[in-house]
């Protein structure tokens, strides 16, 4: 019914959705409270750097799932990193 490439891309889209959406509660909590004391600046700085590289990689291989979800993750994790730098 579906070819292997389609199924692999679907798995990538679902996996990306799960990992990206996991940042929403943390971002909302930080935006509401301005409290970033419990998160690691180093972890978020390294993570955001890695996500930037995933975005570049996604564009290089023309993978919708890698590009789309990592851009959204970058927005969420970048917001958290920004808030940590601003209010931490």
ABEGO torsion letter per residue (X at the ends): XBBAAAAAAAAAAAAAAAAAAAAAAAAAAAAAAGBAAABBAAAAAAAAAAAAAAAAAAAAAGBAAAAAAAAAAAAAAAAAAAAAAAAX
